[in-house]
Amino acid sequence: MDCKQSQVLNLERVQALETWLKATNVKLTQVNGQRKYGGPPEVWYGPAPGPRCEVFISQIPRDAYEDLLIPLFSSAGPLWEFRLMMNFSGQNRGFAYGKYDSPAAANEAIRLLHGHMLEPGCRLSVRRSTEKRHLCIGELPASSRQEDLLKVLRLMTDGVERMSLKAGPGIEGVSAIVAFSSHHAASMAKKVLVEEFKKQFALSVSIRWHCTVKPSLEEQLSPHKPPAVVLPSPLKPPRLTQPSQAPPPRMPRPPPLGFCRAVGGPSPSQLPPPPSSSPAALLRELCEASGVGPPRYEIRFSHSVPDGFLYFAYEVRIPGVAATFSGLVTTLPGPSAAALQEEACRAVAQHVLQRLHR
């Protein structure tokens, strides 16, 4: 039987998957054409993985499921998440993504499992996932201002971290390079932004992936990097005692006045007023409401990439909470060191809030 082309559902393999799920109590979630394990799994205690921790797996036999794949790929290291792409017939689509706790574990998965024969005639292909997180939005009005457009994008979709505008020969109007918190957030935005711009501003924009080559942390950390900056918690925000609850729905906020005028959208007087809290303020209020101490931020410069984004490594400690939150955020150079510090702190607080609500 051809491992890639057969369209017949193997009922024995489906039954084996169901038996394994009952025996192991593993939970799988079907969403957007994929079946997901983890993100993180229930037994996970460490921080969320950073960059270069994900592998792309292809050449998977169409009747191979998580009962074979998850134990196999767990042999290389702890799995934060495993996503198997599925079609409506109940077969997989021949590829999957595995995310590990570290780049070293992802390297080990590639070393051990690339070329692994899962069944006769079917050797797996395992390589580093590109984890694309940047979109290019083209054909925006030439009068668009970066700060206004950034606020508009954060109203339209989730996970927007940073943005830069580009103009020049061969570019109609201006283009925006937008960085998202994850590949999933960027993918969801790519699906909705064209329609959102049409609906809200009667504006036709183009959306495509923007390729960036992001160096690893080890490759880019400067031997003379600036010392850690420990920031006091800025300002003041839903509840640490119930982190598994879904966050409250976002309330619609008016686009900034400058962008409304540029694209002919409704004026702010026609729309409801915006809420005032920033991510950093929300996180502090969350800590206060839960009876724990204010968060302490430790943020270090990590590296920069050619498109202008700066990467910062962070750790956030909350007195009274055992877990330490750590990861990597991006920002653009600001007009001053204070502005850059404020933006980095905002991005870090947003990351922490997202992880508390998972």
Phi, psi and omega per residue, in radians:
M1 nan 2.312 3.099
D2 -1.219 2.193 -3.013
C3 -1.256 -0.270 -3.072
K4 -1.895 -0.454 -2.928
Q5 -1.828 -0.285 -3.095
S6 -1.088 2.363 -3.139
Q7 -1.851 0.156 -3.097
V8 -1.626 2.209 -3.136
L9 -1.263 2.202 3.139
N10 -1.524 1.765 -3.052
L11 -1.172 -0.519 3.096
E12 -1.127 -0.693 3.128
R13 -1.205 -0.655 3.087
V14 -1.101 -0.738 3.123
Q15 -1.133 -0.669 3.101
A16 -1.097 -0.689 3.084
L17 -1.082 -0.813 -3.105
E18 -1.106 -0.680 3.109
T19 -1.114 -0.747 3.137
W20 -1.127 -0.726 3.127
L21 -1.068 -0.729 3.124
K22 -1.178 -0.693 -3.085
A23 -1.235 -0.603 -3.055
T24 -1.737 -0.241 -3.066
N25 1.080 0.442 3.067
V26 -1.238 2.394 3.139
K27 -1.824 2.253 3.068
L28 -2.042 2.485 -3.138
T29 -2.125 2.172 3.108
Q30 -1.568 2.128 -3.132
V31 -2.729 2.319 3.029
N32 0.882 0.854 3.063
G33 1.283 0.308 3.101
Q34 -2.505 2.751 3.092
R35 -2.023 2.186 -2.941
K36 -2.032 2.369 2.979
Y37 -1.972 2.331 3.042
G38 1.417 -2.581 -3.090
G39 1.560 0.561 0.070
P40 -1.718 2.958 3.000
P41 -1.186 2.903 -3.049
E42 -1.117 -0.452 -3.064
V43 -1.582 0.137 -3.062
W44 -1.391 2.347 3.140
Y45 -2.138 -0.238 -3.086
G46 -1.505 -3.104 3.108
P47 -1.280 2.928 3.075
A48 -1.189 2.526 3.131
P49 -1.114 2.603 3.050
G50 -1.611 -2.701 -3.135
P51 -1.251 2.784 3.047
R52 1.156 0.444 3.139
C53 -1.827 -0.037 -3.041
E54 -1.899 2.487 3.061
V55 -2.043 2.618 3.073
F56 -1.828 2.206 -3.065
I57 -2.015 2.156 3.106
S58 -2.264 3.133 -3.068
Q59 1.101 0.574 3.109
I60 -1.434 2.293 3.043
P61 -0.976 2.458 -3.028
R62 -1.147 -0.323 3.128
D63 -1.885 0.384 3.036
A64 -1.710 2.309 -3.058
Y65 -2.199 -3.002 -3.011
E66 -1.087 -0.452 3.133
D67 -1.109 -0.460 3.038
L68 -1.624 -0.710 -2.950
L69 -1.382 -0.741 -3.082
I70 -1.139 -0.850 3.071
P71 -1.052 -0.654 -3.135
L72 -1.114 -0.843 -3.079
F73 -1.381 -0.338 3.016
S74 -1.243 -0.328 3.134
S75 -1.170 -0.324 3.138
A76 -1.550 -0.313 -3.103
G77 2.771 2.960 -3.118
P78 -1.089 2.268 3.120
L79 -1.601 2.126 2.991
W80 -1.351 -0.656 -3.060
E81 -2.746 2.549 3.018
F82 -2.411 2.172 -3.093
R83 -2.140 2.026 3.121
L84 -1.799 2.128 -3.119
M85 -1.303 2.307 -3.015
M86 -2.162 2.675 2.984
N87 -1.979 3.070 -3.018
F88 -1.191 -0.387 -3.108
S89 -1.250 -0.281 -3.064
G90 1.752 -0.096 3.017
Q91 -1.493 2.754 2.998
N92 -1.387 2.914 -3.093
R93 -1.665 0.157 3.036
G94 1.629 0.028 3.118
F95 -2.610 2.809 -3.074
A96 -2.721 2.961 3.087
Y97 -2.226 2.344 3.060
G98 -2.115 2.239 3.139
K99 -1.988 2.243 -3.072
Y100 -1.822 3.071 -3.118
D101 -1.392 -0.197 -3.091
S102 -2.753 2.748 3.032
P103 -1.056 -0.565 3.134
A104 -1.109 -0.701 3.112
A105 -1.175 -0.661 3.082
A106 -1.112 -0.723 3.078
N107 -1.054 -0.715 -3.139
E108 -1.138 -0.662 3.093
A109 -1.091 -0.725 3.118
I110 -1.141 -0.759 -3.115
R111 -1.121 -0.763 -3.050
L112 -1.392 -0.646 -2.862
L113 -1.953 -0.194 3.033
H114 -1.152 2.145 -3.085
G115 1.541 0.004 3.123
H116 -1.098 2.324 3.141
M117 -1.559 1.810 -3.122
L118 -1.294 -0.624 3.013
E119 -2.664 2.835 -3.046
P120 -0.899 2.218 3.101
G121 1.483 -0.029 -3.095
C122 -2.181 1.797 3.104
R123 -1.816 2.275 -3.115
L124 -1.259 2.550 2.961
S125 -1.869 2.163 -3.113
V126 -2.248 2.109 3.121
R127 -2.543 2.988 -3.110
R128 -1.126 2.324 3.058
S129 -1.355 2.475 3.127
T130 -1.291 -0.426 3.109
E131 0.845 0.894 -3.107
K132 -1.061 2.268 -3.108
R133 -2.253 0.141 -3.071
H134 -2.081 2.332 3.036
L135 -2.006 2.596 2.998
C136 -1.904 2.088 3.101
I137 -1.803 2.016 -3.068
G138 -1.855 2.949 3.081
E139 1.116 0.637 3.028
L140 -1.464 2.728 3.135
P141 -1.021 2.473 -3.133
A142 -1.071 -0.394 -3.118
S143 -1.522 0.055 -3.113
S144 -1.064 2.394 3.074
R145 -1.876 2.459 -3.017
Q146 -1.019 -0.836 -3.068
E147 -1.159 -0.599 3.121
D148 -1.226 -0.789 -3.113
L149 -1.139 -0.651 3.121
L150 -1.060 -0.737 3.113
K151 -1.133 -0.693 3.120
V152 -1.092 -0.783 -3.113
L153 -1.103 -0.646 3.141
R154 -1.212 -0.377 3.031
L155 -1.384 -0.563 -3.040
M156 -1.395 -0.551 -3.012
T157 -2.662 2.853 -3.102
D158 -1.613 2.767 2.970
G159 1.460 0.131 3.137
V160 -1.253 2.170 3.141
E161 -1.829 -0.996 -3.056
R162 -2.497 2.881 -3.107
M163 -2.700 2.543 3.004
S164 -2.342 2.574 3.125
L165 -1.741 2.520 3.104
K166 -2.290 2.441 3.070
A167 -2.519 2.742 3.126
G168 2.692 -3.016 -3.122
P169 -1.025 2.356 3.122
G170 1.457 -0.057 3.119
I171 -1.903 2.063 3.116
E172 -1.423 2.155 -3.028
G173 1.174 -2.287 3.039
V174 -2.269 2.785 3.059
S175 -2.053 2.621 3.111
A176 -2.044 2.270 2.998
I177 -1.727 2.042 -3.007
V178 -2.012 2.236 3.082
A179 -1.723 2.347 -3.138
F180 -1.973 2.865 -3.089
S181 -1.253 -0.361 -3.126
S182 -2.763 2.878 3.061
H183 -1.095 -0.667 3.135
H184 -1.088 -0.776 3.133
A185 -1.086 -0.704 3.115
A186 -1.146 -0.702 3.128
S187 -1.100 -0.749 3.124
M188 -1.130 -0.705 3.119
A189 -1.117 -0.702 -3.139
K190 -1.042 -0.529 -3.129
K191 -1.353 -0.509 -2.965
V192 -1.909 -0.369 -2.944
L193 -1.183 -0.639 -3.137
V194 -1.029 -0.820 -3.135
E195 -1.202 -0.625 3.138
E196 -1.123 -0.733 3.110
F197 -1.148 -0.650 3.091
K198 -1.150 -0.780 -3.054
K199 -1.214 -0.762 -3.035
Q200 -1.495 -0.551 -3.032
F201 -2.244 0.081 -3.060
A202 0.894 0.739 -3.044
L203 -2.121 2.249 3.106
S204 -1.658 2.054 3.110
V205 -2.081 2.831 3.045
S206 -1.887 2.546 -3.141
I207 -2.245 2.258 3.044
R208 -2.558 2.822 3.052
W209 -1.186 2.459 3.052
H210 -1.934 2.073 -3.065
C211 -1.479 2.224 3.013
T212 -2.230 2.499 3.061
V213 -1.715 1.849 -3.058
K214 -1.690 2.028 3.127
P215 -1.158 2.727 3.085
S216 -1.243 2.827 3.139
L217 -1.067 -0.731 -3.113
E218 -1.121 -0.618 -3.107
E219 -1.275 -0.523 -2.953
Q220 -1.869 -0.238 3.141
L221 -1.087 2.192 -3.126
S222 -1.337 2.431 3.087
P223 -1.173 -0.292 3.131
H224 -2.065 0.686 -3.098
K225 -1.120 2.688 3.130
P226 -1.084 2.647 3.122
P227 -1.137 2.781 3.124
A228 -1.048 2.478 3.078
V229 -1.914 2.008 3.098
V230 -1.614 1.990 -3.032
L231 -1.745 2.338 2.974
P232 -1.163 2.630 -3.128
S233 -1.095 2.133 -3.127
P234 -1.391 2.553 3.027
L235 0.846 -2.702 3.094
K236 -2.164 nan nan
P237 nan nan nan
P238 nan -1.215 2.817
R239 -3.078 2.135 -3.124
L240 -1.093 -0.471 -3.078
T241 -1.259 -0.258 3.133
Q242 -2.337 1.124 -3.062
P243 -1.214 -0.295 -3.094
S244 -1.436 -0.201 3.132
Q245 -1.221 2.549 3.075
A246 -1.180 2.521 3.127
P247 -1.146 2.684 3.125
P248 -1.104 2.607 -3.122
P249 -1.064 2.523 3.115
R250 -1.200 2.360 3.059
M251 -1.461 2.420 3.126
P252 -1.102 2.419 3.120
R253 -2.176 2.613 -3.095
P254 -1.245 2.435 2.989
P255 -1.081 2.654 3.132
P256 -1.028 2.614 -3.046
L257 -0.992 -0.759 -3.095
G258 -1.074 -0.730 -3.128
F259 -1.249 -0.651 3.090
C260 -0.989 -0.808 -3.110
R261 -1.149 -0.629 -3.093
A262 -1.154 -0.663 -3.049
V263 -1.892 0.046 3.091
G264 1.355 0.437 3.138
G265 -1.393 3.085 -3.134
P266 -1.154 2.623 3.134
S267 -1.354 2.751 -3.133
P268 -1.021 -0.470 -3.119
S269 -1.173 -0.331 -3.123
Q270 -1.561 -0.055 -3.022
L271 -2.149 2.808 -3.125
P272 -1.185 2.696 -3.111
P273 -1.225 2.674 -3.129
P274 -1.415 2.673 2.972
P275 -1.271 2.774 -2.994
S276 -1.712 -0.276 -2.968
S277 -1.334 2.405 2.999
S278 -1.623 2.910 3.090
P279 -0.972 -0.731 3.133
A280 -1.102 -0.692 3.113
A281 -1.163 -0.713 3.130
L282 -1.094 -0.737 -3.124
L283 -1.111 -0.745 3.138
R284 -1.124 -0.749 3.121
E285 -1.107 -0.635 3.092
L286 -1.057 -0.772 3.121
C287 -1.134 -0.753 3.139
E288 -1.089 -0.756 -3.125
A289 -1.159 -0.455 -3.104
S290 -1.616 -0.042 3.090
G291 1.335 0.391 3.083
V292 -1.946 3.006 -3.087
G293 -1.287 2.893 3.130
P294 -1.204 2.590 -3.121
P295 -1.181 2.557 3.066
R296 -1.992 2.195 -3.047
Y297 -1.766 2.293 2.964
E298 -2.138 1.973 -3.006
I299 -2.185 2.243 -3.139
R300 -2.180 2.458 3.007
F301 -1.130 2.344 3.133
S302 -1.857 -1.148 -3.119
H303 -2.871 2.991 3.065
S304 -2.141 2.838 3.106
V305 -2.209 2.840 -3.003
P306 -1.020 -0.460 -3.098
D307 -1.428 0.090 3.021
G308 1.808 -0.178 -3.111
F309 -1.323 2.494 3.060
L310 -1.864 2.419 -3.139
Y311 -1.890 2.360 3.133
F312 -2.199 2.289 2.998
A313 -1.509 2.508 -3.096
Y314 -2.433 2.738 2.895
E315 -2.357 2.364 3.089
V316 -2.153 2.183 3.097
R317 -2.000 2.350 3.117
I318 -2.047 1.991 3.123
P319 -0.945 2.254 -3.117
G320 1.663 -0.127 3.096
V321 -2.064 2.205 -3.025
A322 -1.194 -0.647 -3.038
A323 -1.243 2.528 2.986
T324 -1.891 2.272 -3.133
F325 -1.638 2.263 -3.134
S326 -2.503 2.808 3.141
G327 2.910 -2.722 -3.082
L328 -2.356 2.354 3.079
V329 -2.220 2.854 3.132
T330 -2.108 2.678 3.051
T331 -2.676 2.950 3.049
L332 -1.825 2.662 3.090
P333 -0.979 2.378 -3.135
G334 -1.796 3.079 -3.127
P335 -1.228 -0.284 -3.131
S336 -2.695 2.880 3.104
A337 -1.081 -0.653 3.140
A338 -1.136 -0.719 3.126
A339 -1.146 -0.696 3.120
L340 -1.133 -0.733 3.106
Q341 -1.075 -0.746 3.140
E342 -1.112 -0.746 3.135
E343 -1.160 -0.710 3.115
A344 -1.101 -0.726 3.130
C345 -1.130 -0.700 3.105
R346 -1.067 -0.774 -3.133
A347 -1.133 -0.698 3.130
V348 -1.124 -0.795 3.134
A349 -1.051 -0.678 3.109
Q350 -1.107 -0.736 3.084
H351 -1.030 -0.828 -3.098
V352 -1.100 -0.749 3.122
L353 -1.066 -0.742 3.122
Q354 -1.062 -0.700 -3.116
R355 -1.286 -0.559 3.077
L356 -1.163 -0.500 -3.085
H357 -1.606 0.018 3.120
R358 -1.231 nan nan
